[in-house]
Amino acid sequence: MSGYTAARTGLDNKAFVFKNVYVPERDGLFHMQFDPRNQMPKYKQIVHSIKTDIELGVLDKGIQLPSISELSAEYQLARDTVEKAYRELRNMGYISAVQGKGYYVQSVADKKEKILLIFNKLSSYKKIIYYSFIKALGDAATVDLEIHHCSVTRFQEIIEKNLGKYNRYVVMPHFNTDSDSEEDYMAALKRIPPSELVLLDRDLPDLHQPSISVYQNFDKDIFGSLEDANDLMSKYNRLVLIFPSDGNYPKEIIRGFRSYCINYKKDFEIKSCVEKEALCPKTAYIVVEESDLGELVKKIRLSPYQMGEEIGVISFNETTLKELLEITVITTDFEKMGRTAATLIMNKQQVRVKNPFYMIRRGSL
């Protein structure tokens, strides 16, 4: 082979590995591995292995790779498999083809990161994260966007068609789940190499792999924000959480709310909407959706009660309109979430970072 030689190890045909691969230009060795037991298609395993070695500097610019014929013969792979892998590596800018000579490693020093951003849904808050993320990356990356709409099946399809095509996969893992579907989306996430996975908004400690995570701790965030406002919450004997049953919001919100009410001896209820709610004095409402907030404010204005005195209102997530209406909010810092994720990616830091969460006090409480 030109550029390096390869040898196959016999592992009862369960795995085959490039080992002791000699690179004259570097006077050294590197390893490239295929594993038939891995659910990732073989061509994507080729892509991932070569791409990783180039990014880590194991393969320098100008090193010649095996020809399609050599690689397919050595590892008993179909020519189409190797050709598809090389084509994808060329499209990603990792290798180039020289007519009549073969395939060569390209420099990645000036190559942009390719990032796939996978949101659960579009909203004004997701837009803040998106634009903050894009701005922080600047010209160092290109970003594509996919929406899984909280569907595990849709998420699996996105991963299947895009695995191996990007340097990073930034995922918001909020899904409609039961025990079976949770296994499915965790399996799909585990198909993404840990070094390429970035979790946004929600952490998944059960994933057990060292990926980047910029997350909220929903139950503790809610509890802490309400506790910090005990001087205002003391006016209210009863708390009501308006939590839509079909809104795909984290269930940890309910746990944090319930924990606060029990700990501070507040009567409480959890309701799916505000439409049929009969207002009672000394009650504070915590509202997740904008539509319920609008309906609640309308009810209060038509009642004999004063908002911020007899009736308290807390809304999730800051907007300009809530600021103008003097609505108290509990919110994460969406702009910082996007900015932090981009910074960690560019600095290649595999860490978990809790995003700031706080209450903005206004007249409605």
C-alpha angles and dihedrals in degrees: 000000000000115000097007143007128231137207130195124226121216111233097160087281089292095113138006125201141188103233136169088014108176120216110192094194090059098030087224148090137259136177132229120186138202122185119189089198089064112096090220110103114256094245089055090049088055090049094048095046096049093040092052093050091050092049092048091050094245088122114044128204113283099026111137119234125213116277119254090254093049095049095045092048096045094050101029091243126150113258088234090059094054093041091052091050093049091046090054092047089051092050090050091051097244099116138019133208123229114201111249094002110064142236125333136188115256124215113262096192092099097027118119121237113250110219131185113204112201114192127184092224143340119261139143089268093051089052090056090053092045097051093042090051093048093046093050092050093050113173093338095090147023116225130203122191130219129175121212095186091219089293117136090201092053090048091052090052092051092051093045095054097040106038111123094016098091139049093221137024112202108196135187100204101204111135144161096253146181123171093277097048091046089059089050097053092043088053090050091050091050089058088068110084108250092237089059100044123097120181118207130197096350128055122214109203090175090066089079097201131111101251128145114267130184103181152161121233093216102189095043092041093055093044093048095047093051092044092052088056096051090124089064097033090058089079091066128070096182131047126195124194113203101207116168112227092215100041099095092230121157111275088216087080089068091048093052092046093049092046092054093048093049093045093050096037098244124156107239146181134189115214133179096222142005098226098101096031116130108212118237127185120254090033125127121199126208108201126195104184129056094227091057090048091055092048092048094050089050091052092050093050090052092048130078090245127100119231111237093025115048094009124037125202128197121176131196118246129007125266133167090248092056089051091053092047092049092240116165111233138193108207147160119234099256095180091054091048092060093042094049093049091051092048093050091049094050092045091045092232115162098203141127116239126187110221119228116265124184148150124255107207118219140155097283092076 
